[in-house]
Structure formats: structure tokens, C-alpha cells
């Protein structure tokens, strides 16, 4: 059994833009194409490749006083190989020090309840501007609240 150090894991994960991922993977859909508000752009993608294929990715955007986190994907072909865990751990490392906001936009209806259950377990559902006025403007709140929003405290 090979044990990798955290440094080895980070080396296997890359930071990329949505446009650069789109050029490599023609079926890739940007966050905006998936229905996320454009206010979260530009996104930084934390990508794990498996050979020439996309193994997993997640994303974040530095919004000033907080990070937007989300728009994640795990290739079912490579489930159980730790790709998703690697990109999530790496993203969490990059987003330390500020609260995080996630917008939930499950693509498939079947996964919707699972996604909401996980978000509720780990974060606070944001249903009013009062819950986030310390980290975002009312304009940011209005733009982002088109999707269910969850707040996670700083790591």
C-alpha cells in the first residue's frame, strides 16, 4: 500500500478556469450554463484528472468577505478512488479564513434530497438577508438567493 503525503495529493490536483476546462472537456458545462447566477464568476476550479479524463472537480470564488463554494462533479466512472475527496480537501484548504456560501443546484432530481440533507447537516440554511448581511451586500444576496443558499463558517 502506498501512502501519499498531503503534498503529493495537492500535486495531483490542479487549479483551472472554467474556460480552460471547457477547451479540454467538450461536454463540460459552466456554472452559469447549469443555472448558477453570474455573480459568482469568475470561478476557480479545483480539478482532478484521471489520465485524459475529468475525475472530479469543485469550485470556489473569492467574493471579498466570503467564498462561494460549490458547482462540484465526480465522474461515476472513477467512484471510490478518492478523487472527489481530494478536490474537496484541496478546495477547503484554499478557502480557509472566511465564511463560505454554497448555492444548491442539483442537476438531477433524484440527488436533490441527498444534497439538501448534507447541506443542512453541515451549514445554516440562509432564508433572509439578516443571516448574511455581515459578509455580503443586499445586491449580492438578491443575486445569489435565486437558489437555496447555505452558510458555512470559516475553516
PyMOL commands that set and color helices and strands:
alter all, ss='L'
color gray80, all
select helices_A, chain A and resi 6-12+18-24+38-40+76-78+83-94+109-122+129-131+138-144
alter helices_A, ss='H'
color red, helices_A
select strands_A, chain A and resi 13-17+44-50+53-62+66-74+99-104+124-126+148-152
alter strands_A, ss='S'
color yellow, strands_A
deselect
rebuild
show_as cartoon
